[in-house]
Each structure stands twice: as structure tokens, then as C-alpha cells.
Amino acid sequence: MTTPFEAPSPAAAPSERDANPQYVLPLLVRLERTDPPGRTDALETSARAVLTLLSDPRVTEPDGEWAERVAAWEDARIRKVVRRARGGEWRKAGELPGITVTGATAEVRVFVPVPLDGWPKELAKLQVSGTDLEETGPLAAPEPGVPVLWLNPELEMSAGKTMAQTGHAAQLAWWRLDDAQRKEWAGSGFALAVRTATPDSWVRLTASGLPLVQDAGFTEIAPGSSTVVADHPALRAV
């Protein structure tokens, strides 16, 4: 079984991974009727939530209470599904095992992976659609040295779908870092930015060797679509 700190073997074909028990990582964004979060803040908070789970001792320690479930999830396709909740639904879901991460305007809770066909009822009843979010203000340029998750400028995705994609990108970067680099990133509170690449820079980024998310195409976009490049400074070619 793959340990939580390792990427699945690149030799494993998709068909082989599909034969494994399938799990999904639930992410829940708080979306109240008034004062919804900004889109980019939700995307960044989702990515940090995934990283916070992957670095939690309950995952990283061999006898951690979440380690076996996360390892089983990583041995299959890395599925993430984002749902939305408000009010009592949000509070009820917060009683399930997981971690809530807060951004400037966004709250995202990441849960322990669940079987693909075995969602807890508190999450299964929540909506996937309706996560279209707007920016709450202009976006500043990313600070120097901060990892950037670059979005494909040619794709249109809902905020929920994009939150899953930024979570994928952060996870791919995490797998490529060594222990010291992971510790440094965690020490910064998993500082990162999400921005949309220009068409010219997207071409360069996808050819750079940096972690690239290629979507399985289960929802919204075509299979194999390139969605996000994880531009972590430690992973750039020297």
C-alpha cells in the first residue's frame, strides 16, 4: 500500500488504479446567502485545506487514525468533490472528522476520504452545483517566492470544479517536495496564490516539467484537459 507521503507509482496504469477500491476526498465550502467568499480566495483556501490534511499527524504518522484511509484514497484515482453548505448544514457537517481552513473570506472544510459510494448522509445531501463565485476585489500580483497555481486561461469551470483542481495541483506539488521543503511550506501556513495564466505563459508552463493537473473528465470538461500548473519555486528547473 502506498504511504501517505508518497505519490502512487507512475507505472500504475489508470485501469489498474481503477481496480482498487475507490475513495473520494470531500471538500465543503461555506456559502451563506449573504457575504459569499471571493472566488480566488475560495480556490486558494481549498488548496491549503488539502495540504493541511496531507501534513496532519493523523495522516503522516504510521499509526495515525486517518493514515489508512488516506493511503487507500491515494492508491486509487485522486478524486475530490466540492459541495456547498450554509447555516445548520455547515455546522452539522463540521461534526464529521476533518479540518476547517479559513482564508480572507472563505471557509473550507476538508474531510477524511470516504468510499465513492459511501458518503455520510450529512454530506451526501449537500449540493455540488451552485458554487459560482465572484471576486470581491482586484487581485494583486503574487508575492515573490510564493508558490502559484496557474489556471488554464482557455477553460471555463465552476468555482467548485476549480477548487477541486487547485487541490489536485497543490497535492501534486506536495508529492514532489522533499521533507525539508514540505516543512518549510507548512511553516508558512501553506502560503500560495491562484492566478490565471496568460495564453503565452500557459504554453511555457505546461512544457516546464512543473506538476500539471490533467483532469479525468468526469464532470464539466473533456477527459485529459490540462487545468492547473503548480509553480512551486523549489520545483523549478535550475
N, C-alpha and C positions, 0 to 999 in steps of 0.2 A: 504494500500500500504506500502511496506517495505521502511523504510527510508534509505538514502544512507549510514548511519553509521552502519546499522545492516545487518547481514547475513540473507539470506532467511530462513524461518522456516525449520528445519530439517524434520518436519513432512510432508512437501510437497513432494509428490511422483513425479518422473520425468514426468509421464503422466499429472499430474495436472499442473506442470510448463509449459509443452508443450502447454497447452490450453491457456496460457497467450499470449498476443502479443509478438512476438519475435523480439529482437533487437540484434545488434552486435556492438562491440567496435572496430572501425578501428584503426590500428596502421600502420604507414608508416615509413619505414627505407630508409634513403638516401643512394643510391648505385650508385655512379658515376663510369664511365668506368675506371678511374684511381684512385688509392689510396682508395680502398674499406675499410670499417671498419673491425676490427678484430671480429671474431665470438663471443668470450666470452664478449667482450665489448658491442656488439650489444645486447646480451642476458641480460646483466646487465642493460643496458640503457632502454631496453623495460620494464623491471620490475619496474625501477624507474619512468618511464613515467606513468605507470598505477597508482602507488602510488601517484604521483604528481596530477593526475586528481582527485583521490578519496579524497584527502585532500584539494582541491581547494575550497575557499569560495563559488564559483559559484555552487558547488555541495553540500557542507556541510550546508550552510545556508538554512533555510526553504523556503525562497523566492528567492534562488539562481536561476539564469537563466538556469542553466543546471541540477538542482536538480531533476525535474520531469522526465526528460529523463533518467538520470542515475538510478533513482529508478525503472522505468519501465524495464530497462535492467536487473537490479538485481532481479526483480521479476520473470524473466524467466531464461532460461539457460544462463550461463555466457559465451557467445560466444565472441571470439576475432579472428580477421583475420588480418594478417600482409601482406601488399603489399610493393612493392618497387617503387622508383621513382628517377629520376635524372633530373638535369638541369631545364628546364622550367616546367616540370611536378611537380617537387618538389616545385618550387616557387608558382605555381598555387594552389596546394593543401594547401599550407601554408596560403591561404586566407580564408580557411574554419575554423569555430570555433574549437579551440583545443589548445594544448600546445606542444611546442617543447622542448625536453630534450636532452642535449648533454653529451656524455661520453668522454673518451680519444680520440677515433677515430670515434665514431658513433654519428649519429643524428637520433632521433626517434621522430615522431610527433604522439601524441595520440589525437583522435578526440572525440567529443561528440557522444554517441551511436546513431546509425541510424537503421531504420527498416530493418529487414533481407532482404526484397525485395524492399528496397527503398534507395539504395546507391546514394549519389550525383554523378553526371556524372564525376566530376573531380577525384573521387576515383574509381568508377566502372570500368573505362577503364584501370586502372593500373594492372600490373601483380602480381600474387601471387607466381608463380614459379620463379626460378632463384635466390633464396636467399641463395644459398650455399656459405658460407664464410669460410675463413681460419683464423687461429690465426696469429697475426702479431709478436708474440714473445712468449717466455716461460711464463707460468703462475706462479706467486708467490703463496705461501700459504696464505690463507685468514688471515687478521689481527685478533688478539684475540678480541673477543667481537662483531665482525661484523656478522650480520645475513648471513647465507649461504643458497642458494637454490641449493640443491643437485640433480643432474640429475641421472636418472636410467642408470646404465652402460650397460644394456643389450638391450637398444633401440637405433635405428638409426633414427634420424629425421632431416629434413632440418633445416637450421638456422631459417627460417621464422616460421615453426611449433614450434620450440623450444622457440622462442621469445614469442609466444602466451602462451606456457606452463609456462615459468618463470613469465609472467604477472599474470597467474592464481595463481601460488604459492604465489607471493607477496600479492595478494588480499586476499587469504585465511588467511595468517598471519595477515594482517591488520584487518580483521574481528574479530580475536581472541584477539587482544590487547585492553587494556582499553585506555581511553582518555589520561592519563599521558604518557603511553608507546607510543602511536601514536605521541604525541607532541615531545617526545624525539627523535623518529626515524626521524620525519620530520626535526627536528633541526639539524640533522647530514647530511641533504641533501639526506636522504634515503640511507645511506651507506649500501652496500650489496655486496656479491660476488656470482658468479655462478661457481660451480665446478662439476665434475663428480665423483660420489661416487665409492668407491671400491665395488666389489660384496659382501664382508662380511659386510661392513658398511651399504650398502643399506638394507640388511636384518634387521639390528638393527634399522635403521632409520624408515623403514616402520612399525615397531612394537612399535615405541616410543610414539605414540599419537600426534606427531607433525603434522601440516597440510600437507595433502597428496593430490596431484592432481591425479584424475583418469579421463582419457580422455573419451569423449563421442564416440570417434571413427568415427567422420565424415570424417576425412582425415588421410592418411598415416599409422595409427596404429590401432590395434584392439580395439573395444569398451571395456572400463573398464581397459585399460592399466594404470598402475601406472607410472607417468612420473617424478614428482618432489616432493621432500620433502622440506618444508620451515623450516629451522632450525634457528629460532629466539631465542636468549638467554632468552628473557622474557617468552618464551613458554615452555621451558624445564622443565620437572618434577623435583621438588625439592627433 
